[in-house]
Amino acid sequence: MKLYHFPPSTNSLKVRIALLEKGLEFESVVIDLTKKEQKDPEYLKIHPFGQVPALDDDGFVVYDSTVIIEYLEDEYPHPPLLPADSENRAHARLMEDYRDNHVNPHFVTLIHEHRKPEEDRDAALIRETQGNIGSAFAVIERDLQDKEYLAGSFSLADIAFMPNIALLERFQVPLDPDFKNVAAWVERLRARASYAATQN
Ligand SMILES: N[C@@H](CCC(=O)N[C@@H](CS)C(=O)NCC(=O)O)C(=O)O
């Protein structure tokens, strides 16, 4: 199995964590986004939209972090990354979609700002984005009422958030101290071996 990825990319990390959780070994192929390698004609044969991550499993190529993890779940079902019952499976997918479309974009904004020299950063945009992240985690706080993980048991929904949780610390984004459910969940996720393995 070959994973085409860029180590700091949040969507690449999502797939790396899923591979680690499933105990699947892979060859790492780094596509350097800072050098625009994702737009190289050779790479566009792997990923037609020129993004990371993409996966080549013995000649079968699949891209998009969400679709890759669903493929891994179908092809390598143990250990499962989705709960057994339909309602929690649907909830896991909804929370992953929430992370992909409503949470991760705020982190992408922060990543872009932090790539700039400090004097060129837009302080107002950074403050606004931190506020947006705070509001996004208020949704998670409510969702985690009476459960340890987003879909009950640990799932691909929690995995989707793990790369973003690592960035909270890096970008010094404070979370509301009243978010007790989020704080306990973050500690649970940080304790996983897959989290530690992707912190370098
Ligand atoms: N929906 C896609 C989004 C992939 C994506 O946005 N990848 C970013 C890195 S996290 C990327 O390749 N950006 C470079 C570009 O779009 O040119 C997924 O989940 O894999």
The ligand as a Tripos MOL2 file, in Angstrom:
@<TRIPOS>MOLECULE
LIG
   20    19     1     0     0
SMALL
NO_CHARGES

@<TRIPOS>ATOM
      1 N1        -11.9270   16.3910    0.3410 N.3       1 LIG1
      2 C1        -10.5080   16.1750    0.2240 C.3       1 LIG1
      3 C2         -9.7800   17.4770    0.4840 C.3       1 LIG1
      4 C3         -8.2790   17.2870    0.2920 C.3       1 LIG1
      5 C4         -7.5200   18.5700    0.5900 C.2       1 LIG1
      6 O1         -8.1210   19.6450    0.7850 O.2       1 LIG1
      7 N2         -6.1970   18.4540    0.6160 N.am      1 LIG1
      8 C5         -5.3660   19.5890    0.8240 C.3       1 LIG1
      9 C6         -4.3640   19.3260    1.9580 C.3       1 LIG1
     10 S1         -5.1770   19.0130    3.5100 S.3       1 LIG1
     11 C7         -4.5560   19.8310   -0.4580 C.2       1 LIG1
     12 O2         -4.1430   18.9100   -1.1190 O.2       1 LIG1
     13 N3         -4.3230   21.1230   -0.7660 N.am      1 LIG1
     14 C8         -3.5380   21.5180   -1.8910 C.3       1 LIG1
     15 C9         -4.3530   21.9150   -3.0810 C.2       1 LIG1
     16 O3         -5.6150   21.8550   -3.0100 O.co2     1 LIG1
     17 O4         -3.7570   22.3050   -4.0750 O.co2     1 LIG1
     18 C10       -10.0490   15.0880    1.2220 C.2       1 LIG1
     19 O5        -10.7100   14.9310    2.2720 O.co2     1 LIG1
     20 O6         -9.0710   14.3760    0.9390 O.co2     1 LIG1
@<TRIPOS>BOND
     1     1     2 1
     2     2     3 1
     3     2    18 1
     4     3     4 1
     5     4     5 1
     6     5     6 2
     7     5     7 1
     8     7     8 1
     9     8     9 1
    10     8    11 1
    11     9    10 1
    12    11    12 2
    13    11    13 1
    14    13    14 1
    15    14    15 1
    16    15    16 2
    17    15    17 1
    18    18    19 2
    19    18    20 1
@<TRIPOS>SUBSTRUCTURE
     1 LIG1         1 GROUP 0 **** ****
